[in-house]
């Protein structure tokens, strides 16, 4: 393994607006390259222009300094600067709140889980992710972490401080319930059992946390045993949710490497997986009607059986109105169901996404706008969308979402009529 310290020129990604998967606004990578060596990782593809992705890790040693500069350009001021300028410690709670409300809307920063895991082994030596967390604590920024490492537990103290000032949402990628199969595809990551143990500790500490069961590998991970075990383990660990998703396989280096491993370790699955991805789609999308099962539909059914939530949670950021957060969460659920489950056209999903984006970027308190009869005027919506917003404000859900979920549940019944394959342990 080769480590190379580099000077980053920039860090934060372009803005994410109304993100229905991870609910973050900006993301970053503390490292370029990842020694977890996950066989399916699209970071290994030519698309990211990183040679030797698994064996040559570039360490962005100045990442925290760059982050401070970029947050400053966005109009944010750190708590340490405020203490110097305003003698913060002598202000009462109301004065502190008024000062905090004058700064721009807080951003949820994804500090880990982009192309490269911020808690990979290099972090033990270089501590780049830790210094990033120190910066985000100083700026009172909400934090989203997506990782395959239990190293995150070493940083529990600082994550708890962040959670007290804003929030910390720690999500683990877990796709194979069996440690032996998991090690084939994620050779240098923490084991599945270690990650579930870490999730349990995260939740015991009072932080937000759940599971992204993505990517579920066709013919290997999409059987009922594997998915049920993942959902049950998430519930047992106190996870807020488990969200299932499929696998992309970009043509070129990523696909070639992945298929070599499949041929060596799961030869009976090779032909079917080859057929699923023989279109060589630029973005790695499969030929949908060749997939053995729809993992999102099946995952929803399994989660209902187990008693787990099948959707990620949109948490309220500091100083956000509760009613706005409730409406925004449901709108994102609608958009997610329409897009990811039903593949509805953009013309159908667009009004819900645009309203979600408008609310997320900042509008007056929706409950007060409703009381004053000003929803249509302030949100620039029609009467149909006004009805949806009012339903959400009244009950926390709406007819549109309930209809979508009923349709998905009917799809599940059809899915269950197909043969559910057994666990692929015999192929290991």
Residue pairs with C-beta under 8 A, 6 or more apart in sequence:
1 35
1 55
1 57
1 121
2 52
2 55
2 56
2 57
3 57
3 59
3 122
3 125
3 126
4 56
4 57
4 58
4 59
5 58
5 59
5 61
5 126
6 32
6 58
6 59
6 60
6 61
7 60
7 61
7 62
8 60
8 62
8 63
8 66
9 66
10 66
10 70
11 28
11 29
11 60
11 63
11 66
11 67
11 70
12 26
12 27
12 28
12 67
12 70
12 109
13 26
13 27
13 28
13 114
15 25
15 26
16 22
16 24
16 25
16 26
16 27
17 25
17 357
17 360
17 361
18 328
18 331
18 332
18 335
18 353
18 356
18 357
18 360
19 25
19 332
20 312
20 332
20 333
20 335
20 336
20 339
20 356
21 243
21 312
21 336
22 110
22 113
22 144
22 146
22 171
22 312
23 108
23 144
23 169
23 312
23 313
23 314
23 315
23 332
24 108
24 109
24 110
24 144
25 107
25 108
25 109
26 107
26 108
26 109
26 110
27 109
27 110
27 111
27 113
27 114
28 63
28 67
28 109
28 110
28 111
28 114
28 132
29 60
29 114
29 115
29 116
29 118
30 59
30 60
30 63
30 111
30 112
30 116
30 118
30 123
30 128
30 129
30 132
31 57
31 58
31 59
31 60
31 116
31 117
31 118
31 120
31 122
31 123
31 128
32 50
32 57
32 58
32 60
32 115
32 116
33 43
33 50
33 52
33 53
33 54
33 55
33 56
33 57
33 58
33 116
34 41
34 43
34 53
34 54
34 57
34 115
34 116
34 117
34 120
35 54
35 55
35 57
35 120
35 121
35 122
35 188
36 117
36 120
36 148
36 149
36 186
36 187
36 188
36 189
37 54
37 186
37 187
37 188
37 189
38 148
38 185
38 186
38 187
38 189
39 184
39 185
39 186
39 187
39 257
39 258
39 261
40 185
40 215
40 217
40 247
40 249
40 254
40 258
41 53
41 254
42 48
42 248
42 249
42 250
42 254
42 284
43 50
43 53
43 115
43 116
44 50
44 53
44 54
44 253
44 254
44 257
45 250
45 252
45 253
45 254
45 255
45 284
46 250
46 252
46 253
47 250
48 115
50 115
57 116
57 120
57 122
59 122
59 126
59 128
60 66
60 128
61 126
61 128
63 128
63 131
63 132
64 128
64 131
64 132
64 134
64 135
67 132
67 135
67 136
68 78
68 135
71 78
71 135
71 139
71 141
74 104
74 107
75 103
75 104
76 103
76 104
76 139
76 141
77 103
77 139
78 135
78 138
78 139
79 88
79 138
79 139
79 140
80 138
82 88
82 99
83 89
86 99
88 96
88 99
91 99
97 319
100 140
100 318
100 319
101 319
105 317
105 320
105 361
105 362
106 140
106 141
106 142
106 166
106 317
106 318
106 319
107 141
107 142
108 141
108 142
108 143
108 144
108 169
108 317
109 136
109 141
109 142
109 143
109 144
110 144
110 145
110 146
111 118
111 129
111 132
111 133
111 136
111 143
111 144
111 145
112 118
112 119
112 129
112 145
112 146
112 147
112 152
113 144
113 145
113 146
113 147
113 171
113 173
117 147
117 148
117 149
117 189
118 128
118 129
118 132
118 145
118 147
119 129
119 145
119 147
119 148
119 149
119 151
119 152
120 149
120 188
121 188
122 128
123 129
123 130
123 151
124 151
129 155
130 155
130 158
133 143
133 155
133 158
133 159
133 162
134 158
136 143
136 162
137 158
137 161
137 162
137 165
140 165
140 166
140 318
141 162
141 166
142 162
142 166
142 167
142 168
142 169
142 315
142 317
142 318
143 159
143 162
143 166
143 167
143 168
143 169
144 169
144 171
145 152
145 159
145 168
145 169
145 170
145 171
146 171
146 172
146 173
146 212
147 170
147 171
147 172
147 173
148 172
148 173
148 174
148 186
148 189
148 190
148 195
149 189
149 190
149 195
150 190
150 194
150 195
150 197
150 198
151 190
152 159
152 170
152 198
152 202
153 198
153 201
153 202
156 201
156 202
156 205
159 168
159 170
159 205
159 207
160 168
160 205
160 206
160 207
162 168
163 206
163 207
163 208
165 318
166 317
166 318
167 207
167 208
167 315
167 317
168 207
168 208
169 207
169 208
169 209
169 313
169 315
170 199
170 202
170 207
170 208
170 209
171 209
171 210
171 211
171 212
171 312
172 195
172 196
172 198
172 199
172 209
172 210
172 211
172 212
173 211
173 212
173 213
173 214
174 192
174 195
174 196
174 211
174 212
174 213
174 230
174 233
174 234
175 182
175 185
175 213
175 214
175 215
175 216
175 217
175 221
175 230
176 182
176 185
176 186
176 192
176 217
176 220
176 221
176 226
177 192
177 225
177 226
177 229
177 230
177 233
178 192
178 226
178 229
178 423
178 425
179 191
179 192
179 193
180 428
181 220
181 221
181 424
181 425
181 428
182 189
182 191
182 192
183 191
184 261
184 265
184 428
185 217
185 261
190 198
192 233
196 233
196 234
196 236
196 237
197 237
199 209
199 210
199 211
199 234
199 237
199 238
199 239
200 236
200 237
200 238
202 209
203 209
203 237
203 238
203 239
203 240
204 238
208 240
208 313
208 315
209 238
209 239
209 240
210 234
210 239
210 240
210 241
210 242
210 243
210 309
210 312
210 313
211 230
211 234
211 239
211 241
211 242
211 243
212 242
212 243
212 245
212 312
213 227
213 230
213 242
213 243
213 244
213 245
213 299
214 243
214 244
214 245
214 246
214 247
215 245
215 246
215 247
215 248
216 222
216 226
216 227
216 244
216 245
216 246
216 247
216 295
216 299
217 247
218 246
218 247
218 272
218 273
218 276
218 286
218 291
218 292
219 266
219 269
219 272
219 273
219 292
219 421
219 424
220 266
220 269
220 424
220 427
221 227
221 295
222 291
222 292
222 293
222 295
222 298
223 420
223 421
223 422
223 423
223 424
224 298
224 302
224 420
225 422
225 423
226 423
227 244
227 295
227 298
227 299
227 302
228 302
228 305
228 306
230 242
231 242
231 299
231 302
231 303
231 306
231 308
232 306
232 308
234 241
234 242
234 308
235 306
235 307
235 308
239 308
240 309
240 313
241 308
241 309
241 310
241 311
241 312
241 313
242 299
242 303
242 308
242 309
242 310
243 299
243 310
243 311
243 312
244 295
244 296
244 298
244 299
244 300
244 310
245 295
245 296
245 340
246 286
246 291
246 295
246 296
247 284
247 286
248 283
248 284
248 285
248 286
249 255
249 258
249 277
249 284
249 286
250 282
250 283
250 284
251 280
251 281
251 282
251 284
254 284
255 277
255 280
255 284
259 270
259 273
259 274
262 269
262 270
262 273
263 270
265 427
265 428
266 424
266 427
266 428
267 427
268 424
268 427
269 424
269 427
272 290
272 292
275 287
275 290
276 286
276 287
276 290
276 291
277 284
277 286
277 287
278 287
279 285
279 286
279 287
292 421
293 415
293 418
293 420
294 411
294 415
296 340
296 341
297 341
297 408
297 411
297 412
297 415
298 412
298 415
299 310
300 310
300 341
300 408
300 409
300 412
301 409
301 412
301 415
301 416
303 309
303 310
304 310
311 333
311 336
313 329
314 325
314 328
314 329
314 332
315 325
316 322
316 325
317 325
321 365
321 366
321 367
323 365
323 366
323 367
323 393
324 359
324 363
324 365
324 366
326 392
326 393
326 396
327 359
327 366
327 389
327 392
327 393
328 356
328 359
328 360
330 392
330 396
330 397
330 398
330 401
331 352
331 353
331 355
331 356
331 359
331 392
332 356
333 401
334 352
334 398
334 400
334 401
334 404
335 349
335 352
335 353
335 356
337 401
337 404
337 405
337 408
338 344
338 348
338 349
338 352
338 404
339 349
341 404
341 408
341 411
342 404
342 407
342 408
351 381
351 385
352 400
355 379
355 381
355 385
355 389
358 379
358 380
359 366
359 379
363 369
363 378
363 379
364 378
366 375
366 389
366 393
367 393
369 375
369 378
369 379
370 389
370 390
370 393
375 381
375 386
375 389
375 390
376 382
376 383
376 386
379 385
379 386
379 389
381 389
388 398
388 399
388 400
391 397
391 398
391 399
392 398
